[in-house]
Amino acid sequence: MSSQELAGSEPADDTETGDTGSLSETPCPVIDSLEQIGSRWRLVVLYELQNGERRFNELKRETDANARTLSRVLDDLQETGFVDRRMEEDAPVATYYSLTEKGESLAPVFGEIDDWAHEWLAECGASVDTDA
């Protein structure tokens, strides 16, 4: 896949093929996906919610996000269909967040990223021996 396909941009002019139009009508699905889940905080929240339903303050502690950032990220993830919000009106009022089916479908992606990180980022840690 070319960088133009990834960026979803049109080539300036392809003189070899005579094609001056776009490669496709819509941006690459990779770009669309990253726009929905690609921010640092979105990924951290989605990863944490793989462990089950969490209260807002639990997520705040586990992610080290400030309240404003976490609130915005959770709203965005709910709006895009990755996260469900559940309110308990009993005293004290509590808000719980959990992954939707769409959010849960990212578990294999996180698994692959974890595998990749162990293979390719291990060289950054001097004490890690991957041949043992």
Secondary structure per residue as TSV (DSSP state, phi and psi in degrees):
chain	resnum	aa	ss	phi	psi
A	1	M	-	360.0	134.0
A	2	S	-	-80.6	162.9
A	3	S	H	-65.4	-29.1
A	4	Q	H	-67.3	-38.2
A	5	E	H	-65.0	-43.0
A	6	L	H	-62.5	-40.9
A	7	A	H	-80.2	-13.1
A	8	G	T	71.3	22.0
A	9	S	-	-98.3	164.4
A	10	E	-	-88.8	141.2
A	11	P	-	-69.5	149.3
A	12	A	S	-65.7	-52.3
A	13	D	-	-169.3	124.4
A	14	D	B	-103.1	94.8
A	15	T	T	-71.0	-23.8
A	16	E	T	-69.2	-38.7
A	17	T	T	-103.1	-12.2
A	18	G	T	77.3	6.9
A	19	D	B	-86.6	122.2
A	20	T	-	-114.5	4.0
A	21	G	S	-89.8	-178.2
A	22	S	-	-77.3	158.5
A	23	L	S	-70.7	-33.2
A	24	S	-	-155.4	167.1
A	25	E	S	-78.8	-25.0
A	26	T	S	-120.3	155.5
A	27	P	-	-63.1	158.4
A	28	C	-	-55.7	138.7
A	29	P	H	-58.6	-27.8
A	30	V	H	-62.9	-44.1
A	31	I	H	-64.7	-45.0
A	32	D	H	-58.0	-43.3
A	33	S	H	-63.7	-47.0
A	34	L	H	-65.4	-30.3
A	35	E	H	-65.7	-30.5
A	36	Q	H	-84.5	-36.5
A	37	I	H	-122.3	-1.8
A	38	G	-	-78.6	-7.1
A	39	S	S	-77.0	153.2
A	40	R	H	-54.7	-48.5
A	41	W	H	-69.6	-36.2
A	42	R	H	-62.4	-45.5
A	43	L	H	-62.9	-41.8
A	44	V	H	-62.9	-44.9
A	45	V	H	-65.9	-45.9
A	46	L	H	-59.8	-41.2
A	47	Y	H	-63.4	-45.8
A	48	E	H	-64.1	-36.9
A	49	L	H	-73.3	-9.5
A	50	Q	T	-62.8	-22.9
A	51	N	T	-84.4	4.9
A	52	G	-	113.4	178.5
A	53	E	-	-58.8	139.3
A	54	R	E	-135.0	147.3
A	55	R	E	-78.8	159.1
A	56	F	H	-53.7	-49.8
A	57	N	H	-65.5	-31.0
A	58	E	H	-64.9	-45.3
A	59	L	H	-63.3	-38.5
A	60	K	H	-60.4	-45.9
A	61	R	H	-65.8	-45.7
A	62	E	H	-69.4	-29.0
A	63	T	H	-100.4	-16.3
A	64	D	-	64.0	20.0
A	65	A	-	-81.6	149.1
A	66	N	-	-77.0	162.5
A	67	A	H	-59.8	-40.9
A	68	R	H	-65.1	-45.9
A	69	T	H	-62.8	-47.5
A	70	L	H	-61.7	-42.7
A	71	S	H	-60.0	-45.6
A	72	R	H	-63.2	-44.3
A	73	V	H	-64.1	-44.2
A	74	L	H	-64.0	-39.6
A	75	D	H	-61.2	-45.0
A	76	D	H	-62.3	-44.3
A	77	L	H	-67.7	-32.5
A	78	Q	H	-70.5	-42.7
A	79	E	H	-62.6	-35.5
A	80	T	T	-88.8	1.1
A	81	G	T	87.4	15.0
A	82	F	S	-91.3	-24.7
A	83	V	E	-131.9	141.8
A	84	D	E	-105.4	147.2
A	85	R	E	-115.6	135.5
A	86	R	E	-129.7	130.4
A	87	M	E	-105.9	137.1
A	88	E	E	-111.6	121.3
A	89	E	-	-84.7	-8.3
A	90	D	S	-63.0	157.3
A	91	A	S	-79.3	129.7
A	92	P	S	-77.2	149.4
A	93	V	-	-63.7	134.4
A	94	A	E	-133.2	143.5
A	95	T	E	-114.9	127.5
A	96	Y	E	-114.0	146.0
A	97	Y	E	-126.3	141.9
A	98	S	E	-146.9	163.2
A	99	L	E	-78.0	143.1
A	100	T	-	-82.7	179.5
A	101	E	H	-59.2	-40.0
A	102	K	H	-61.2	-44.2
A	103	G	H	-65.8	-41.5
A	104	E	H	-64.7	-27.1
A	105	S	T	-66.8	-11.6
A	106	L	T	-82.0	-8.7
A	107	A	H	-53.8	-46.5
A	108	P	H	-63.5	-31.3
A	109	V	H	-65.3	-45.6
A	110	F	H	-62.6	-36.5
A	111	G	H	-62.2	-43.2
A	112	E	H	-66.7	-41.0
A	113	I	H	-62.9	-41.7
A	114	D	H	-61.3	-45.9
A	115	D	H	-60.4	-45.0
A	116	W	H	-61.3	-44.4
A	117	A	H	-62.4	-40.6
A	118	H	H	-65.6	-34.4
A	119	E	H	-77.9	-45.9
A	120	W	H	-100.1	-22.2
A	121	L	S	-98.9	-4.8
A	122	A	G	-61.8	-29.5
A	123	E	G	-64.6	-18.1
A	124	C	G	-74.3	-25.4
A	125	G	S	-96.5	116.6
A	126	A	T	-63.9	-29.1
A	127	S	T	-88.8	-2.0
A	128	V	-	-86.9	125.6
A	129	D	-	-116.1	106.1
A	130	T	T	-84.6	-8.7
A	131	D	T	-91.0	-7.7
A	132	A	-	-75.7	360.0
